[in-house]
Amino acid sequence: MTATVGLILAVLMVGLLVLGVPICVAIAISSVVAGGYALDFNMMLSTGAQRTFTGISVFTLIAIPFFILAGNIMNQGGIAIRLMNFARMLVGKLPGCYAHTNAMANMMFGAISGSGVAAASAMGTIIGPIAEKEGYHRDFMATVNIATAPTGLLIPPSNVLITYALVSGGTSVAALFLAGYVPGILWGLFCMILAGILAKKNGYKSDSQKLTLGLMAKITWDAVPSLLLIIIVIGGIVAGAFTATEGAIVAVVYSLFLSVCYKNINVKSLLKIYRDSAEMTGIIILLIGVSSIMSWVISFVQIPTAVGNMLNGISENKIVIMLIINVFLLFVGTFLDTTPAVLIFTPIFLPVAMNCGLSSVEFGIIITFNLCIGLITPPVGNILFVGVKVGKTTIEKIIPRIIPYYALIFICLMMITYLPFLCSYIPDLAGYHEAMGTLARSELGLQ
């Protein structure tokens, strides 16, 4: 029965997506139909409704709309330009300074806003034209912008990690946030190293702007309030001063205060921000609700156990099993956005990864890292298309240039997969350990 239900679930969902059915509807229909094969169909309809409301009736989930709102406020509140100037001051004397500035600014702004798309849009719009005037090729700058924008989904706060915490059954959000720092920074640094080599080869020089102590002090002073947001929100969550949800509210209030002080937001723009945030929140919440049906069906028919047995049938080597999982997630990430992919595949692969010796925190970073690569990969890479648009170039010109970045990012993925202490070191140092409850472990087939 397990194989039949799994086949119905996969074929029906893929078929609906190919027909252009919205992913929320595709997940709901395929889950109910597949579950109806294992149970009485009327009972499955009732169970599906219950699981939908149970899935969204979680206090931690409230953090997502507030972090979305905070990110949208920051994107239009004058924070991006101040972070760009600060990054430019730090790396201005390196060859290819504008490429390094773009990478660092993406890491900082992405970390504050929690959105790779917002980072690519903001930094590409600001830095791209300046760099082009200084003689940088627009395709070179667009490539760097695209390659480094996803780092903000790993460096906290991150809505993807909050979603993973929920669907994994209680993994500590604070531990996930702390675990994302090293992989996110490694991704950015690897890209900066390659950008520096290519910049030197192309003769791109350092910043010609002369930095006086007074100018450096002004740039730093302008950037400090924005950078303090990271310390206040993440520091408060880790220290236990407030929960992730309360931290999200603090982020909204603080970013709104800064934007008003910078005089970059008015009543009209604020109303648009609220509307956009509400629309995005509605999509994510609905996805989480209907994905709860799929998670229940997957657990009920013991698909994770079947997948684990299948992988063990291919190889009992944990290195090979994790490589297969990574390759599969990389493939999936090219077609599915991060949120639905996390919701669908976490219940399937988390038990397998934990049987390979990984904690739920470590696997959370691995699955997020994989899916972030999909955001810069055709055919559905959101960041790729935004970066191309703001960079005023084409996909055909960017793909050959971004391939070396793909290679380095993949190396980074292998490092965090097979050297999991890169993810767990900071959480362990802060006293956080895997927070998986007995019920959650039972639902995942681990007990």
Sequence and secondary structure as in RCSB ss.txt:
>XXXX:A:sequence
MTATVGLILAVLMVGLLVLGVPICVAIAISSVVAGGYALDFNMMLSTGAQRTFTGISVFTLIAIPFFILAGNIMN
QGGIAIRLMNFARMLVGKLPGCYAHTNAMANMMFGAISGSGVAAASAMGTIIGPIAEKEGYHRDFMATVNIATAP
TGLLIPPSNVLITYALVSGGTSVAALFLAGYVPGILWGLFCMILAGILAKKNGYKSDSQKLTLGLMAKITWDAVP
SLLLIIIVIGGIVAGAFTATEGAIVAVVYSLFLSVCYKNINVKSLLKIYRDSAEMTGIIILLIGVSSIMSWVISF
VQIPTAVGNMLNGISENKIVIMLIINVFLLFVGTFLDTTPAVLIFTPIFLPVAMNCGLSSVEFGIIITFNLCIGL
ITPPVGNILFVGVKVGKTTIEKIIPRIIPYYALIFICLMMITYLPFLCSYIPDLAGYHEAMGTLARSELGLQ
>XXXX:A:secstr
 HHHHHHHHHHHHHHHHHTT  HHHHHHHHHHHHHHHHS HHHHHHHHHHHHHHHH  GGGGHHHHHHHHHHHHH
HTTHHHHHHHHHHHHHTTSTTHHHHHHHHHHHHHHHHH  HHHHHHHHHHHHHHHHHHTT  HHHHHHHHHHHGG
GGGTSSS HHHHHHHHHTTS  HHHHHHHTHHHHHHHHHHHHHHHHHHHHHHT         HHHHHHHHHHHHH
HHHHHHHHHHHHHHTSS HHHHHHHHHHHHHHHHHHTT   HHHHHHHHHHHHHHHHHHHHHHHHHHHHHHHHHH
TTHHHHHHHHHHHH   HHHHHHHHHHHHHHHHTTS HHHHHHHHHHHHHHHHHHTT  HHHHHHHHHHHHHHHT
TSTTT HHHHHHHHHTT  HHHHHHHHHHHHHHHHHHHHHHHH THHHHHHHHHTT      HHHHHHTT  
